[in-house]
């Protein structure tokens, strides 16, 4: 079963719940971010820390 949950705040992709598992991460104040954007953001933050 697939149920619409909301839109990714980074890229605007629709986020769905698949059989009880959300296709992204819920941020503060109920905002959503999809897994690809979350991974890209995490990778960028890791690279920024290494460069410092």
Order of alpha helices (4+ residues) and beta strands (2+ residues): beta-beta-beta-beta-beta-alpha
